[in-house]
Amino acid sequence: MLSEEVKAKIESCIQDNRVMLFMKGEKTEPMCGFSAQVVQILNQAGVEYHTENVLADWDLREGIKEFSNWPTIPQLYVNGKFLGGCDIVMELHRKGELSAMLP
C-alpha cells in the first residue's frame, strides 16, 4: 500500500522537476536495459531531467507503480503528467512526437 510519506515524495519529485524519470539505477549508470533506453532518448533530446533510483528504495519502487497505476519501471513524467514507460517513450520518440512534449 502506498504510504503518505512515499506519495508525498513522488508528488514532490514530479512537481519540482519538469522531466522526472523513475528508473532502475542512476542516469550515469542505468541498472536495466529499459531504463538505459529511456535515458539514452532523453540524453539525445538534450533535455534536463531528474531521476530517482527505485532500486535504492523498495517503498518507492512499489509505491510508484501504485501511484501511476502502471506496473513497470521506468516511468517518465513530463510537466507533472505521467507519459509512460519505456515502450511508450520509444514509440513517441520513433514517431517524432516526444520532442514536442519535452520542455
URBELZI-V309531 format. One record per run of one state. SS is the DSSP state (H for helix, E for strand, L for the rest). FROM is the first residue (numbers start at 1). TO is the last residue. If there is no record, write none. Layout:
SS,FROM,TO + SS,FROM,TO
This chain:
L,1,3 + H,4,16 + L,17,18 + E,19,23 + L,24,24 + E,25,26 + L,27,28 + E,29,30 + L,31,32 + H,33,45 + L,46,49 + E,50,53 + H,54,56 + L,57,57 + H,58,68 + L,69,74 + E,75,78 + L,79,80 + E,81,84 + L,85,85 + H,86,94 + L,95,97 + H,98,101 + L,102,103
